[in-house]
Amino acid sequence: MKKLHKLVITSYIGPFIVTFFISLFILLMQFLWKYIDDLVGKGLEWYVIAELLFYFTATFVPLALPLAVLLSSIMTMGKMGEHYELVAFKSAGISLRRILWPMVMISMVLVIAAFYFSNNVLPAANLKGLSLLYDVRQQRPAFNITEGIYYHGIDNFVIRVDEKDDGGQTLRGIKIYDHSDRKGNVNLTIAEWGNMAVTEDKRYLVLTLYNGTNYQEDADLGPLERTRPFQRTHFRKQVQKFDLSMFDLARTDENLFRGNFRMLNISQLIHFEDSLSHQLDRRKESFIRTYKRRFHHLMQLQENVDSVMFSSTEPMNDTFRFADTDYLIKSDIDVRQVYANTMDMVRTNRSQTNMSHEDFRQRKRTLARYQIEFHRKFTLSFACIVLFLIGAPLGAIIRKGGFGLPLVISVLLFVVFHVISMMGEKFVREGVLEAHQGMWLAPAALLPVGILLTIKATTDSSLLDTDSYLQQIEKFFNFLIRKKTKTTS
């Protein structure tokens, strides 16, 4: 049996490693396609992009593991079935369960490794990767002056050039607007041509201008002044230096992101979940107390209306109202005042109730995100077992190896799993389902499929034989007919 186990393990490890890195590559390409606009054109160093890709590759490991387990198990068992190795094993008296046992043990090790990775490595990778992605997205585009376009990339300056020669080093038709004084276009420099260079440390841009004029207007005078000083200075050569430190990648303190649900392990998620739950409960209790107090106030206003309307012992008919003019005037004024106060109170209560409802909804959504992340650490690990129970027996049934049919089937099954997972997560965020229900919806839906396929494969039952299913349906209807006949007789 040791040779058999060695054969199964060696047949399984190779496809697993290949499919695992292929899955990581596909997920990484999806990330690049999503954020390509935030990475291109900002002059980022190669090591910054490499660091960003490394961190996000680590974040995709828990998602790539189930897909790799599914695809590699289908490929391994399909290849063994295609080469009649399974037939040889079964003819030697070795059951499919014993053949699958080494792969089951490897899958259990992967489950433990995936859980450890999700709980310990993934929060750190998310913290590093998402904080770096935030800084990259906030980074300004790289310094690039385009012909005929006003460039606003440098603080307090606007630069325009008509032409660029010699690889962009020589500029012609230069206009520089200096807004350092925050007074508008009162300082303008025009030059026929100039040379552009960057210092060795890339901290400053040195622009040497030739044959130009500087126009400067005094804007400190009041609007009623008739005379305004204006200065015109001609030069043959002038050197201007611009600070380029603003184009450096500024790193944000990572401690600002540590409270995010993606950066927490299980113990931290439990702590945050308890804190948010207590805050929500206290907010609900405060709202109930406030609502009861306002409702009591409304009841008092209603009693005031009743006391005004029925303060007379005689009925308030039309004759009494016209006869007792003083009481009529006094009653109408009091009723209108009490009515206005009551309506103001009702409007205030409605506004406060709507605001409290929105506050409760946002707090529940925030709490749900932490609960989702807590259950995700378990569901993605457990998905390795579920998808293995589907992939291994399915490969033994279809008996096809390689990247053809197994790849198509595994992708379809993983898409189904992923879609159900996304639906369950959305239901949890919207409050339709509890976190333990929505996040475990996909494993609970596919686990019976895996058990059914395992039973079919171990008992050598035909999965796609329609005649067998029709016979089972016919037996079921015959059973119902016999039972109905016995009850009528």
URWOBEL-V106158 format. One record per helix or strand of 3 or more residues. SS is the DSSP state (~ for helix, > for strand). FROM is the first residue (numbers start at 1). TO is the last residue. If there is no record, write none. Layout:
<<SS,FROM,TO> <SS,FROM,TO>>
//
This chain:
<<~,2,39> <~,46,59> <~,61,82> <~,85,91> <~,96,138> <>,157,160> <>,163,165> <~,166,168> <>,170,178> <>,187,198> <>,204,217> <>,230,243> <~,245,247> <~,254,257> <~,261,263> <~,266,309> <~,318,323> <~,325,398> <~,405,429> <~,435,438> <~,441,458> <~,466,488>>
//
